[in-house]
Amino acid sequence: VPFNFPSPLSGSPRASASNNAYPALIDPRLLPPLPDDDNLNLTDPHTVATAHLGNPAPKVGGSCRKGKDPKGKKRQHSSDSDNGGSDGEHTPKRGRCKGSSNFSKEDVTKLLDSVEKHLPLGQKGWKAVQSDFGKWASGSGRPECDVKSLETKYKLLLKTKKPTGDAYCPPEIKRAHPIEGLINHRADTRELSDSELDEGSDGSIEILNPPAAVRTAVARRATSPPLRCKSRMNAPELVDKLSRAFDPAALQSRNDERAKQSFQTTQIFTLLQQLRDTQATIEALRTQMTIMQNHIHDVERARDRAEMRLEMRRGGYPGPSKPRRHSQFKGRSDVERSNRKVRCEQVYPDGGACTYWISDPSTDGDDESDKENWDPSSSSSHMRLRPSSPLSAPNNAVTGPSTVDAGSATGDKAQSKVGRID
């Protein structure tokens, strides 16, 4: 049956509105013949569709990683030409030997029996456990283990935690923990959070026996009797010395020397006592002198205060006493007053004069406002007093060579200012 191809203008079969079905498949008879082959499965269209005609392409992460090339420089293995090795040499594998068996239940039971028997605390105890376990293994046809392997297996059982609740716990683990408690009780220790194993070895430690005590032979000799000392002095010399020792003149001289020494000692003691008494007397006199000096100072201060009061009274400063009123100018017509003050002048016989101002309380118009600002030199009225003696001056006047600038007195309080005129 001839197959009609759709026209290119007809568009997609899905886009066609008149025909919604796909076009018919190509007739197999129109296909070219397949090559001759014993495998006739390729004649079936379903088999051809599901057949894999090639190996899948390898997955490559990038253009720099293709095939089985090493991923980096650090992971590249050196070539045989670099290390000089042959193709048959390979890196030896580590781990357990081929064909070696693991610990069976009988091995673990015997190991726990040996540990419970010896309760090892160090390498010496584990060597005893290894010896006991090796004897049993050689008789039972089991492989022997070294000390390190047995110790590691026992501690691995201890590290296995017991399950909580009602879970199943192997009997060897239940038994290992009480044995460890016995070991700790023997060593008087307690469990610490330390997972390190004791990898030390006592093989390099040399055990030295204590040196035997060496006894020293002591030579003993019999004591010989002391030898008698022979006198080297003759009889005449002995008699001569005795006569000198008991000579009356020699005895008298010795007695005199002893008496003289006793007298000198007594004199020294007496002088020392006198020296102490003298020092005590000096200290007492010093104390009295200090007291008298303090008393003299007090008297001098009192005298100075009295002299100061006297000078103040003589100098026209009556002190705390109430000043007397100057009423001798009251009713006098020959005195000219200015601002309630009278000018007085005193001439001394030895030379010099003294001018002072005296306030007159009898003056009318007691004006206190400009008392401080009034200048006595502006007054044209003066009263000159020339007494025959300096003692004829008023009580508040200054006699002698003292100089006071001016003076004023108002009411009960008198103030004077006196100036000396040469």
C-alpha positions in Angstrom: 0.0 0.0 0.0 1.6 3.3 -1.0 2.2 5.8 1.8 1.2 9.4 1.2 3.5 11.9 3.0 1.7 15.0 4.2 2.2 18.2 2.4 4.5 20.7 4.1 1.8 23.3 4.1 -0.6 21.2 6.0 1.3 21.9 9.2 1.5 19.6 12.3 -1.0 16.8 12.6 -1.9 18.2 16.1 -2.6 21.7 14.5 -4.8 20.2 11.8 -8.5 20.8 12.4 -9.9 18.2 9.9 -7.6 15.2 10.9 -6.7 14.6 14.6 -4.9 11.2 14.1 -1.1 10.6 13.5 0.0 9.5 10.1 0.5 5.8 9.5 3.8 4.1 10.2 6.2 3.4 7.4 5.8 0.0 5.8 8.7 -2.3 6.8 8.9 -3.6 3.3 9.9 -0.2 2.1 12.9 -0.1 4.5 16.3 -1.3 3.2 17.2 -4.8 4.1 19.2 -5.5 7.2 22.7 -7.1 7.0 22.9 -10.9 7.4 23.3 -11.8 11.0 22.7 -14.8 13.2 20.9 -12.6 15.7 17.3 -12.5 14.4 16.1 -10.4 17.3 16.7 -7.2 15.4 13.9 -8.1 13.1 11.3 -7.5 15.8 10.5 -3.7 16.1 9.9 -3.9 19.8 13.3 -5.6 20.4 15.0 -3.0 18.3 13.4 -0.2 20.2 14.4 -1.6 23.6 17.9 -2.8 22.6 21.0 -1.0 23.9 23.3 -0.4 21.0 26.3 1.0 22.9 27.9 1.7 26.3 26.7 4.8 28.1 28.9 7.8 28.2 30.8 8.3 31.4 29.7 11.0 33.7 32.2 13.8 33.8 32.0 16.6 36.3 33.9 19.0 34.1 36.2 19.4 31.2 39.2 19.1 33.5 38.1 15.7 34.9 37.7 13.1 32.2 37.8 9.4 32.7 39.7 8.0 35.7 42.2 10.7 36.0 43.2 11.8 39.5 41.3 14.6 41.0 44.2 16.7 42.2 47.9 17.0 42.4 47.9 15.9 46.1 46.1 12.7 45.3 48.2 11.7 42.3 50.3 8.6 42.9 53.9 8.7 41.8 54.6 6.6 38.7 56.7 3.5 38.7 59.5 5.3 37.0 59.7 7.8 39.8 59.9 5.4 42.7 61.8 2.7 40.8 59.3 0.0 41.7 58.1 -2.7 39.4 54.5 -3.4 38.2 54.2 -6.4 40.6 54.9 -4.4 43.8 51.9 -3.0 45.7 51.4 -1.2 48.9 51.0 -3.7 51.8 47.6 -3.7 53.3 47.2 -3.3 57.1 44.9 -4.8 59.5 44.2 -8.3 60.6 46.0 -11.2 59.0 44.1 -13.2 56.4 42.3 -16.1 58.0 42.5 -14.8 61.5 39.4 -15.4 63.6 37.7 -13.1 66.1 37.2 -13.7 69.8 34.5 -16.4 70.3 32.3 -16.7 73.3 34.6 -19.3 74.8 37.6 -16.9 74.3 35.8 -14.0 76.0 34.6 -16.3 78.9 38.2 -17.5 79.4 39.5 -14.0 79.2 37.1 -12.8 81.8 38.0 -15.7 84.1 41.7 -14.9 83.8 41.1 -11.2 84.5 38.9 -12.0 87.5 41.6 -14.4 88.8 44.5 -12.1 88.5 42.8 -8.6 88.7 45.6 -6.9 86.7 46.7 -3.4 87.7 49.5 -3.0 85.2 51.6 -4.7 82.6 52.8 -7.3 85.1 49.2 -8.4 85.8 48.3 -8.5 82.1 51.3 -10.7 81.4 50.0 -13.2 83.9 46.5 -13.0 82.2 48.2 -13.6 78.8 50.1 -16.6 80.1 47.0 -18.2 81.6 45.0 -17.5 78.4 47.8 -18.8 76.2 48.0 -22.1 78.1 44.2 -22.6 77.7 44.3 -21.6 73.9 47.2 -24.0 73.1 45.2 -26.9 74.8 41.9 -26.0 73.2 43.2 -25.3 69.7 42.5 -21.6 69.8 44.9 -19.0 68.5 47.1 -17.3 71.1 46.8 -13.6 71.6 49.3 -11.1 72.8 49.0 -8.8 75.9 47.9 -5.8 73.9 45.1 -7.7 72.2 43.7 -9.1 75.4 43.8 -5.8 77.2 42.1 -4.0 74.3 39.3 -6.6 74.1 38.7 -6.4 77.8 38.5 -2.6 77.7 36.3 -2.7 74.7 33.8 -4.7 76.7 33.9 -2.1 79.4 33.3 0.7 76.9 30.2 -0.9 75.7 27.3 0.8 77.5 24.5 -1.2 79.1 21.2 -0.8 77.4 18.4 1.0 79.3 15.0 -0.5 80.0 14.3 -4.2 79.3 16.7 -4.4 76.3 19.0 -7.4 76.0 22.5 -7.1 77.3 25.1 -9.7 76.5 26.3 -11.7 79.5 30.0 -10.9 78.9 29.3 -7.2 79.2 27.3 -7.7 82.4 30.2 -9.7 83.9 33.0 -7.3 82.8 31.7 -4.3 84.8 31.7 -6.2 88.2 35.2 -7.4 87.5 36.3 -3.8 86.8 34.8 -2.9 90.2 37.0 -5.5 91.9 40.1 -4.2 90.1 39.3 -0.6 91.3 38.6 -1.8 94.8 42.0 -3.5 94.8 43.7 -0.4 93.6 41.5 1.8 95.8 40.6 4.0 92.9 37.5 5.1 91.2 36.5 5.4 87.5 37.5 8.6 85.7 36.4 10.0 82.4 39.6 9.0 80.7 39.4 7.0 77.5 43.1 6.6 77.0 44.7 3.2 77.2 47.8 2.4 79.1 50.2 1.9 76.2 53.3 2.0 78.4 55.6 -0.9 78.6 57.6 -2.1 81.5 60.0 -4.0 79.4 62.6 -1.2 79.4 62.5 -0.9 83.2 65.3 -2.7 84.9 64.5 -4.1 88.3 67.6 -3.8 90.6 68.0 -5.8 93.7 68.9 -3.8 96.8 72.6 -4.0 97.5 73.6 -6.3 100.3 74.8 -4.8 103.5 78.6 -4.8 103.7 79.9 -5.5 107.2 83.2 -3.9 108.1 85.6 -5.9 110.3 86.6 -4.0 113.4 90.0 -4.7 114.9 89.9 -5.0 118.6 92.9 -4.9 120.8 93.4 -5.5 124.5 93.8 -2.4 126.5 97.3 -2.0 127.8 97.8 -0.7 131.4 98.8 3.0 131.6 102.5 3.7 131.8 103.8 5.2 135.0 105.2 8.7 134.5 108.7 9.1 135.6 109.4 12.4 137.3 112.0 14.5 135.6 112.6 16.7 138.7 115.3 15.9 141.1 114.8 16.1 144.8 116.9 19.2 145.4 114.9 21.2 142.9 111.6 20.1 144.5 112.9 21.2 147.9 114.0 24.6 146.4 110.6 25.2 144.9 108.8 24.3 148.1 111.0 26.7 150.1 110.3 29.5 147.6 106.5 28.9 147.7 106.3 28.9 151.5 108.8 31.8 152.0 107.2 34.4 154.5 108.4 37.4 152.4 106.7 35.9 149.3 103.5 35.3 151.2 103.5 38.9 152.6 104.0 40.4 149.1 101.1 38.3 147.8 98.9 39.4 150.6 99.8 43.0 150.0 99.0 42.8 146.4 95.6 41.2 147.1 94.8 43.9 149.7 95.8 46.6 147.2 93.5 45.1 144.5 90.6 44.9 147.0 91.1 48.6 147.9 91.2 49.6 144.3 88.1 47.7 143.5 86.3 49.4 146.5 87.5 52.8 145.3 86.1 52.1 141.8 82.7 51.1 143.2 82.6 54.3 145.4 83.5 56.5 142.4 80.8 54.9 140.3 78.2 55.5 143.0 79.3 59.2 143.3 79.1 59.6 139.6 75.5 58.2 139.6 74.6 60.6 142.4 76.1 63.5 140.6 74.2 62.7 137.5 70.9 62.5 139.4 71.7 65.9 141.0 72.4 67.4 137.6 69.1 66.2 136.3 67.2 67.6 139.3 69.0 71.0 138.9 68.1 71.0 135.2 64.5 70.4 136.0 64.4 73.2 138.5 66.2 75.6 136.1 63.6 74.8 133.4 60.8 75.5 135.9 62.4 78.8 136.9 62.9 79.8 133.3 59.2 79.2 132.6 58.3 81.3 135.7 60.6 84.1 134.5 59.0 84.1 131.1 55.6 84.4 132.6 56.7 87.3 134.8 58.3 89.0 131.8 55.1 88.7 129.8 53.0 90.1 132.6 55.5 93.0 132.9 55.3 93.7 129.2 51.5 93.8 129.3 51.6 96.2 132.2 54.1 98.5 130.4 52.0 98.4 127.3 48.9 99.5 129.3 50.9 102.3 130.9 52.2 103.5 127.6 48.7 103.4 126.1 47.5 105.5 129.0 50.3 108.0 128.7 50.0 108.2 125.0 46.4 109.5 125.1 44.7 106.1 124.7 42.5 105.7 127.8 41.6 102.2 126.9 38.3 100.8 128.0 37.7 103.6 130.6 35.2 106.2 129.7 36.9 109.4 128.5 36.2 112.6 130.3 34.5 115.5 128.5 36.5 118.5 127.6 34.4 121.2 129.1 37.2 123.6 129.9 36.4 125.6 126.7 32.8 126.0 127.6 31.9 129.7 127.8 35.3 131.0 126.6 35.0 133.8 124.1 38.7 133.8 123.1 38.3 130.3 121.5 37.1 130.0 118.0 35.3 126.9 117.1 34.9 125.3 113.7 32.7 122.3 113.2 32.6 121.6 116.9 36.4 121.3 117.2 39.0 123.5 118.9 42.6 123.7 117.6 45.2 123.5 120.4 49.0 123.9 120.1 51.5 122.9 122.7 55.1 124.1 122.7 57.8 122.0 124.5 60.7 123.7 126.4 63.3 121.5 124.8 62.0 122.5 121.4 59.2 121.5 119.1 55.5 121.9 119.3 52.4 119.7 119.2 49.1 120.5 117.5 46.0 118.6 118.3 42.3 119.1 117.8 39.8 118.7 120.6 36.0 118.3 120.1 33.8 120.6 122.3 30.6 118.9 123.4 29.1 122.2 124.3 29.0 123.3 120.7 25.5 123.5 119.3 24.5 121.6 116.2 25.6 118.1 116.9 26.0 117.0 113.3 27.6 113.6 113.0 27.2 113.2 109.2 30.3 115.0 108.0 32.5 114.4 111.0 34.7 112.0 109.1 35.0 114.1 106.0 35.9 117.5 107.6 39.5 118.7 107.0 40.9 120.5 110.1 43.5 122.4 108.1 40.8 124.3 106.2 39.8 126.1 109.4 41.1 129.7 109.8 40.4 129.9 113.6 43.2 128.5 115.8 43.8 128.6 119.5 47.4 128.5 120.5 48.2 127.2 124.0 51.7 127.6 125.3 51.8 126.1 128.7 55.0 126.4 130.8 55.3 122.7 131.2 54.3 119.7 129.0 52.3 118.4 131.9 49.8 121.2 131.7 48.3 119.6 128.6 44.9 117.9 128.7 44.6 114.3 129.8 44.3 113.0 126.2 47.2 115.1 124.9 50.6 113.5 124.1 53.6 114.7 126.0 57.2 114.2 125.0 58.6 113.7 121.5 55.7 111.4 120.3 54.0 112.4 117.1 50.3 112.0 116.4 48.7 113.4 113.2 45.3 114.6 114.5 42.6 114.0 117.1 38.9 114.2 117.5 36.4 113.5 120.3 32.7 113.4 120.1 30.4 112.9 123.1 31.7 110.2 125.4 34.2 109.0 122.9 37.3 111.1 122.3 39.8 110.6 119.5 42.9 112.7 119.0 45.2 113.2 116.2 48.4 114.9 117.1 51.2 116.0 114.8 54.6 117.1 115.9 55.9 120.4 114.5 59.7 121.0 114.7 
